[in-house]
C-alpha cells in the first residue's frame, strides 16, 4: 500500500507548503508548490469549513479486471490484454492474471510467440514489454525514443521479435534486453512485410527504396517506378509471397494506386496490379490465395499474375476494416462487427458472424482454423473460421467503459454505470450484489444515483438512436434485488440541432424530487416515488449538468452555450440566470453553504462560483483536465476531480490549494463520489474498474 502525507502550514493570508512524500505501492500524492499565494477561500463562500492543512490518502479496494482490447488463441490457451493488464485463459477455465499495469497507458500492439510462452506488448509509455505467460513475470522491457510509434509487433519463426514502427522495422536479434537493429534511418517508413524465411522488407516512403534484412544482413533495393510514383507499404503472405503498394501522383482525390508483386528472393517485379483506389491506409493484404484490397464493403481480388478475380456480391453494406487469411478462405471484418467468409474455391461470400457491435481486435490462430475477436465492450469470442460457430465466449472483460459511480446515503451500496448499458450495485466492500441492463437496446448509461430516502437506484441512458435523436430513458430499481419500479422518458423524437446529449440524474436532499435532463434540452423535475413529471423547465440548448443546493432551495443547470440557470424549488420560478465560462460548465458541485459551486470548464480549470451571480470567487490550483466528473465532500472541505494522467486530485475547497493526487487507474477517471461520512472516495474509470480511496484530513 502506498501512502503520502502532504503537510501544509496555513497562515491567514499566505502559506508555505512543506511536502513529505513516502512511496509504498500503488498510490502517489503530489503536494502544492512552495511560495506565497493568496487565500481564495473566504470571499463569497458563506459558512465555509476551515482550511484543510494535511491529507492522508490510502488506496483501498478495486473492482473489475478492465476491458479487453486484444486477444490471441494458441493451442488451448487464450492470451488477453485488458486496460489493466495481461491475463491467460486455458479452455474451460477462468482467466488468470499474468501482469498488471501500474500507470496510465494503452497497449498499441501485441504479439505472442509461436510456442505461446511470451507475449510482447507495445504501450503508450514508449515501452516494449515481454511478459512470460507461464510465470506472469516481466521477462524484459525496453524504452523507445519519443519519435517512434509502434504500429504492429510480430515474432518470426525463429522467435525474433520485430516491431513495425513509424521509423521502420526494429529487430531484436539478441532478445529484447539488447538494443534493436534499426533498418531505416530518419526517413518515414511504410508498413513492413515479414516473410516466411524471417526476412524483413520495408519500403521507405516518398522514395523508391526498399530496405531488406535477410540472415542478419541489410540490403538496399531500388524499385523501378514511374516518375512521381513512390513506395507506400509492403505485405507478405504466410508462405512468403511479397507485394508493395505504389502511390501514383500527389492529389489524393485523383490517385489510382498500384500494387507490385515482387520475387521474394531477388525482389524483381513479377506483376503489376492497377488497384484503381487510394492505398495510403492499410487497405490491402497479400495472402497465399490472392491479393485483396477494399474501399467500402466490397473486396477486390487479384491473382499473383495480376489478373482480377471475380467474386460474389458482398452480403453486407458495412465497410470492410480488415481482412485475414484462414484455412481455405479469407475473412473480412466489417465496421459493425460482421464477419464474412470468402472461400478461395468459389469466392462466394457468406456471413459467419452477424454484426451489431464493433470489433476492436481480430486474430487468427496459427492453424488458420479459429478466429478470436474482441468487441468494443471487451467480450472475447473464439469461433470456427469455417462456419463461425462459437467455441468459447468470455464476457468477464466485457464491462465497457465505466461512466459513473454513486454511493448510497447510508454508505452501504455503490452503484456503477457502464457504456455497455448495464448498471451494477456493489456492497461497500465492492462485492457485486446485482447487475441489470438499464435498457433493452443496450444503450450507454452515463448517470447513476441513489434516492437518499428509499435507496432506489436510478440510471439515465444516453444513446443516439437517430440522426437527431437520443434515448433519454431514466429507469428506477428497487435497491435490494434490482426489481424495476418504473421508467421515464425514452421517446427519442428528433430534435433539430441536437448534436450530443448528457444524461443527468440528481436527487434533492430528502429524496422527494429528482431532476433529470431530456434530449429536447429541457430539465424535468419528477416525483421520485411515481415518476410523475411535476415541472418541465425548458431550455434552448444541451444541458451539461444539474445540481440541487444542499438546503434544497435551488436547482442549478448549466448549458453548452455558457448559460447558467437557477430555479427556486418553491415554485420553480427562475431565480437567476447568467453567463458562465465559455463553452459552459461541464460539471458542478454545490458546496454546503448553498451559495457557492465548484465548476469545471472547457479548459479544464475549476472555479468557485457564486451560485446566484456567477461571480468567480476562487479557483482550484493547477486544475487543467476537461471533465464533467467533480465531487464535493459532505462537509464541503474538499473538492475532487480527475487529472490528465488518470489520477484523482484533491483540493481544499476553502483555499483552493492542491493537497494531493491519487494514482491507480490506467485510463480516464469518469466519475467520483464521496461516502456520506467523507471517509472515502470512489472513482470510476474508462479502464473498466472502480477504486476506493480512504481519506483522512486534519488542520
N, C-alpha and C positions, 0 to 999 in steps of 0.2 A: 504494500500500500504506500502510495506517495503522499506526502503532506508538506505543505509550505505555509509558513507563518509570515504574514505581512503585518508589520507593526508601524503605525503612524503616530506621530506626536502632534496632536492638533493644537492650534492656537486660535485666538479669537478672530484674527484677520488673515493669518498666513500660517503655514506649517512646513516642517522639514520632514521628508519621507525617509524612513530607515527600513530597508528591506532585508529580511533574513530568509534565505531560500534553502530548503532541505529537500533533496530528491530521493525518493524511495522506489516507486514503481510506475504507476500509470497516470499520475496527475501532476500538472505543472502550474504554478501560480506565479504571476508576474506583478510586481509592485509598481506604484506610480513613480514618475521621475522626480528627482530632488529639486528643490528650489522654492522660492516664494510664489504663491499663487492665491488669488482672491477666493474668499469663501462665498460660493454662489448659492448656498443653500437657504438662507433665511429670507431673502427677498421674495415676497409673494407666496410663501409656502404655508402660511397659516400655522396651525399647530403641528409643525413637522417634528419628527423624532430627533433625538440627539445624534450627534456625529458618531459614526462607527469608526473606531480607531484601529481595530485589528479584525481580521477574519481568518478562521481556520477552516479549510475545506478538505474533506476526505472523499475519495471515490468510493461509492457504495456498490450496489449490485448492478448487473446489466441483464437485459432480456433480449434474446434474439441472436442469431448467428450471422446476420447480414443477408443481403440479397445476392443470389448467384449471378455472376456475369460471364462465366466461361466454364466449359466442362469438356472433358475428353474421356472416351471409354477405351481401355486397353485390356484385353482378356476379360477377366471378371471384375476389374477394378475401374471405378469412375473417379477421376480427379476433378475436383470442383473448386473454383476460385470464387469467393464472395467478396463483398465490400469490406469484410472484416478479417479475412484470412483464407487459408487453404484447408480443404477437407478431402478425405479419401473415403470411398464407399465401396465395400465389397457387395456383390449381387446378393440381394435378400437381407442385407444387414443395414444398420443405421450408420450414417456418416460419422467419421471420427476426425477431430481437429488435428491438423498436421502443423500449422504455422499460423500465428496471429499477428496482424498488423497493429502497430502501436502508435501510428500517427496518421494524419490526414493524407491519403494518397489514393490513386486509382491505378488499376492494372491496365496497361495499354496493349500488352501482347503476352502470350504464354505458349509453352510447348512442353510435351512430355517425351522423354527419350523412348527408343524402341522397346526397351525392357520394362518400361513403366516404373522405373525406380527413382527418377529425378524429374522434377518439374522446374522449368525455368520461367521466371517472371520478369517483365519489364514494367516498371512503375513510374508514376509521375514525379517521384522524388529523384529522378535521374539515376536509378539503380537497376542493375540486373541481378536477380537473386536466383540461386539454385537451391531448391528445397529437397531434402532426402525424404521421399514419401514413406519409407519404411519406418524411420525414426521420428519424423516430423521436425528434424533439426535443419538449421540453415547450413547447407554444405559449403557454400561460397557466395560471395557477392562482390560486385564491382560498381563503382560510381562512374557515370558517363559525363563528358563535358556538357555544359548547358546548351550548346548549339546543336546537339544531336537529339532527334526524336526517333523512337523505335516504332516501326510500322508492323513488323512481324518477327517472330522467333521460330527457329526450326532446328531440329537435330538431324544431321545426316546419318547415313548407315554406319558410320564409324563412331557415332556418339559425339561428334564435334558439334558444338553449339554455334549457330550462325544467326546473327541479327541483321534484319533488313532495316536500314535506317535512312534518314534524310541525307546523311553524309556517305552513303554507300554501305556495302556489307562490312560487318565486323565479324571476324572469325577467331574463336578461342581454340587454337590448335592445341595448346598445352593446358587447357582447363580454365575455368572462369577466374581462378585466382591470379592467373597470369595476364599480361597485357594482350589485348586482341590485335590481330593483324587487320589493318585498315586498308581496303583495296583502292578507295577513291580518295583524292585529296580534298581540296576545298570546294570543288565543283559540285553542284547538286546532282544526285544520282536518282535514276529511275528504279522501279521495283526490280528486285533481283530474281534470278532463276537458280534453283538448286537442283542439279542434275542427279541422276541415279548413281553415278560413279563418284559423288561428293564434289564434283566441280561446281564452282560458284561463278555465275556470269551476271554482270550488272552494266547496263548502258549508262553513259554519262549524259545527262540532259543538256539540251542546246548544243549538241555536237553529234558526230558520227562515231564516237568512241565506244568500244565495248571492252570492259575490263574483265579478265578471266583469272580465276585461281584454280589451278589443277595440280594435284600432287605436291602442294606446298609452294608451287612456283607461280608467280604472277606473270600474265602475258597481256599485252595490249593489242586489240584488233581495231581496224577501221572499217566500218560498214560502207558499202557502195551506195550512197544516197544521192538523189537528185538535188539540185540547187534549192536551198531553202528548206529542205527536209531535215528533221532532227530525230534522234533516237528518243524514245519515251520510256517504255517498260519492257521487261523480259519475263518469260514464264516457261516452265518446263513440265512435261507430263511425268507420270510415275516411272515410265521406262526410259526417260531421257530425251524425248522429242523437245526441240527448242524453238522458240519463236520470239521475235522482238517487234513491238509496235513502233510505227514511224509516224511522226506528225508531219502533215503536208500543209504548209502555209502558216500564217500567223493569226489570221482572223478566225476566232473560234466559231463564228456563225457560218463560215463558209468551208470549214475544214471537212475533208473526207479522208481520214487517215488510212494507213495500210498496216498490214501485219506481214512480216517477212519470216519465212521458215528457214532456219539455219541448220547446216550439218553440225551435229553436236561434237564432232571431233576437229574438223577443220574450220568451222564457223563460216563456211562459204554459203551463199544463198542457194536454196533449193527451190523455193516457190515464193510468189508474191500474191497477197490477198488484198483486194480493194474493199476495205470494210464498209465504206460509204457512211461512216459516222465518226463522231469525235471520240477519241480513245485516251484523252488526258487522264481520266479517272480509271481505277482498276475495274474496267467493264468488259474484260475478256479473260479467257483462260486457255491454256494448252492442255489437252487431255490426250490419253492414248488413242481414243476413238476419233477425235476431231478437235478443231479449234472452234471455240464458241465465243460469241460476242452478243451483247444485249444493250438495248436502249429502249426501255419500256417493258411491256410484258412478254414480247416475242424473243425467241432465241434464234440467232443467225449462226449457221454451222458451215464449216468448210473442211474438206479433206486436206491432208498434208501435201497434196499436189496442187492445192489452190482452188479446187473445184467446189462450188456451192453444193450443199446437201439440202434436199427438200424435207421439210418437217410438217407434222400435223399442226392444226391450229391450237394455240395456247388456251387451256381451259380456264383461264382467269384473266381479268383485265388489270390486275395489280402489277406494278413494275417489278422486274427482277432486281434483286440486290446482291445476289451471289450465286455461283454455280459450282457444284462439287462433282467429282467423278466417283461413282460407286461401282460395285460389281455389275457389269453388263449394262450400264446406263449412266446418264448424267442426271443430277437432281438440281433443280433451280429453286432457290428460296426467294419468296416474293415479299413485298413490303408489309403485307398484312399477316405474315407467318405461314402462308400457304406453301406446301412443298409439292413440286411437280416432278414426276419421273419421266425421263426421255430415254426409252430403251434403244440401244445402239443398233439393233437389228431392223427396227421399223421406224424409229424416231417419231412414234405416235405418242404424244404426251398424255399422262393421266395424273390426277391429283391423288397423292398418297397420304397427305395430311391437310385437313382443312385449315383455313386461316381464321383470324379473329384477334390474335394477339401477336404483335411484332416480336420477331426473334432478335436477340442481341448477340447470339453466337450459335454457330452450327459447325460440327466437326464430323469427320468420317473415321471409323477405326481402320487399322492397318489392313484388315482383310477386305474392306470395302463392303461389308455385309450390314453394318449398322450405322445409324445416324444418331448423334447426340445433340439435342437442341436445348438452349436456354432462352426462355421467353422474357419479355420486358419486365415481368414481375419477379423473375428468378426461379421459375419452375424448371426442373431439369428432367427431360424426357428422352429415353433411348428407344428408337424404332428400328424395325427391319427396313433396310434400304430397298428391299424388293417390293413390299406391299404397304409399308407404313404401319404395320401392326406394332402396338406399343409393347415393349419388352420390360422397361422399368419406368416408373413415373414418381418423381420425388418432389413434393411440394414443401419440404421443410424450409427451403430457402426462398420460397415464393411469397415473401412478405411485402414486396414492393418497396416504395419509399414511405417511411412513416412520416405523416404530415402534421400531426398534432398530438398533444398529450394533455390530460386533465387529472386533478386529484379531487376525490370526493370531499365533502365538507367535514366528515369525521376522520378523514385521513386513512380509511381502511381500504379504499379501492383506487386504482389508477386506470384511466381509460386511454386507449391508444387508437388513433385514426391512421388509415393507410390508403395509399394510392390504388390498392387492389380493390377498393370498395368495401373492405371489411373493417369492423371495429373489434377490439379485444378489451376485455376487462380483467385486470390483474389484481391480486392482493397487494398489500403494502410490501410484501416480501418478493414481489414480481413473479409469483406463481400464477399461471393462467387459470382464471375461473370460468370464463366462457368467451366465445367468439362467434360473430354472426355477420353475414353480408348486410350492409346498410342499404343496398339497393339490388333488385333482381337483375339489373343491367350491368352490375359490376363497375359502377361509376366511381370516380375518385372521391374520397371523403377527405375534406380538409378542415373540418371543425368538429370538436367533441367537447362536451361539457356535462357536469353533474348538476341536477337540481339540488340546491343546498337544503331544501326541506325534505323531499321524499327520497332523494338519492337516485331518481330516474336518470338514465343515461340518454343523452341527446346528441345526435350527429347530423351534420349537414353535408349534403352531396354537392359537388361542383363538377359536372361533366358536360362537355359540349355534345349536343345531340342534333345539331344542325348548323347551317352557315351562320345564323344569328341567334341561336337558341342554346340554352343550358338547362340541365336538370338541376333544380334548386330544392329538391326534396329535403325536408327536415324530419327525422324519424325519432321516436321516443320509445325506450325499452324499460321494462322493469329491472331494477338494479341487481336482483338476486339471481335470476336464471336466464335473463335475456329474452323474456317474452315481450313481443312488440305490443305497445299500447296504442299508438296511432301515428299517422303521418300528415304532414302539412306541405303544400306546395307541389312542385313537380310538373306543372302544366307545360313548361318548356316551349311556349309560343315564341315566335321570332320577335326580336326587339331591335329596331333599326339602330345601327351604330354600336351594338353590343359586341365588343371585341374580346372581353375577358370578364370573369366573374369570380368573386371570392365568397365562399360560404362562411358566415359568422354566426355563432350561437352564443348569446350572453344572457345569463340569469341576473335578476336583481337579488338583493341581499336575503330576502325572506323566501325566495323561490316562487312567489306568486305570479311573476311575469317573466317571459323570456322574449328577448328581441332577436330577430333573425333578419338576414339580408335576403333580397329577392333579385333574380337576374333582370327584372324590369326596373332596377335602380331604386326601388322603394325599400323602406325598413318596415317590417311587420312586428307588431307587439302582440304576443299571444298569451292567452290564459294557459298556464303551464300544466294544468290538470286535464284540460279538454282539447287544447289546440285551437280553440276559437280565436279568430283574428279580432282583437279588441280595437286596434288602431293601425291604420295604414299611413305611413309617413312618406310621401312621395319625394323622389329626387330626380335629377336630370342626367346623372352620370353614375359610373360604377362606385359602389360603396367599398371602401378599403377596410375599415374596421369599425367596431362598435364597442361601447363600454357604458355600464351604469356607474354612477358615482357611488361610493361606499355608503353614503347616507340615503341612497335610493331616491333622491330628489331630482336627479338629472339623468338624461340619456344622451350620449355623445356619439355622433357619426362623422367619419372622415371620408372624403371623396377624392377621386383621382384628378379633379380639376383644382385641387388645393383647398376646396371649401371645407369648413367645419361647421356642423350644425348642432346646437344644444337644445334639447326639449325639456320642459318641465314635466315631470311624471305625474303631477297632479291632474292636468287636463291635456297633456302632450301638445301644448302650445309651444311655439318657438321662443326659447328664452334668450338665445344668442346665435349669431352667425357671423363668420369672419373668414378671411383667407389665411391659411396656414402656410407651410413650406411649399415651394414649387414642386409639383407632381403629387402633392398630398402626403398626409401622414399614413404610412403603411401599417403601423401597429401602435396601439396606445394602451397605457395602463394608468388608471386614475389612482392617485395617492390617497391615503386615509383622510386627509383634510378635506376631500371632495372639492377642492379649489384648484388643484394642480394636476396635470397629467404628464407622464413621460411619453414622448412620441418619437418614433423613428421616421426618417425621411429618405428620399431617393438617393441622397449622397451617402447614407449610412450614419449620419450624425443622429444623436439622440438629444432632444431638447426637453427642458422642463417648461411647460406652457401653462399660463393662466387659463383655466377652463372657460371662463366667461368672456375674456377679452382677446385671447390669442397672443398676448404679450409673452415673449420668451424671457423667463426669469432665471434661467440657468441652463447648463448643458453638462453632459457626461464626458469626462475627459477621455479622449482617444477613441471614441466610438466611430467606426468607419465602415461597418458592414451593412449593406442594404438588406433589411429583413422585416418581416411582419411579426416575428416572434419576440415578445417582450413580456417580462413578468415583474411585478412589484411584490415584495414580501408583505405578509399580512400586517406587520407593524409599520410598514412604509419606510423602513430604514434602508432597504436595499433595492436596487434595480438590477435585473439580469437580462442579458441579450447575447445572441451568438456573435462570434468573431469570424473573420475571413478564413481562418485556418481550422475551422470545425471545432473551435473551443467555445466555452461559455464564460463570458466576462461578467464580473460583479462590481457594481459601483455603490458608493454611498449616495443615497437619494438626497441627503441634506446638503452635501458639499459638491457632489458631482465627481468626487475623487475615485479613480480606478483602484480597486482593492486587490483584485485577483482575477486570473483566468484559468479555468479548469479545462484540461485536455484529456481526451479519451475516445471521442468519436473519430471516425475515419472519413466522414463526409459532412455536408452542411447540416447544422442544427436547425430543425424546423419548428420546434415547439418547446415551450418552457412553462412550468407550473410549480409554484411553491406549495409545500404542505401547509395545512391550516395553522399549525403552530410555528411555522417558519424554520423548523429544524432541518429540513432537507429540501432540495430542488430536484425536479425530474425534467429530463431533457429527451426529446425525440429527434431522430436524425434520418436523413435520406439514405444513410448506410443500412437502414433496416433494423436498428436497435434503439432501445431506450436505456438511459442510465440514471441512477440516483446519485446525488452529491449531498453529503451531510455538511451543514454549515453551522459554525459557532462564531458569534461576534462578541466583541467587548470594546469598551471605550478606551 
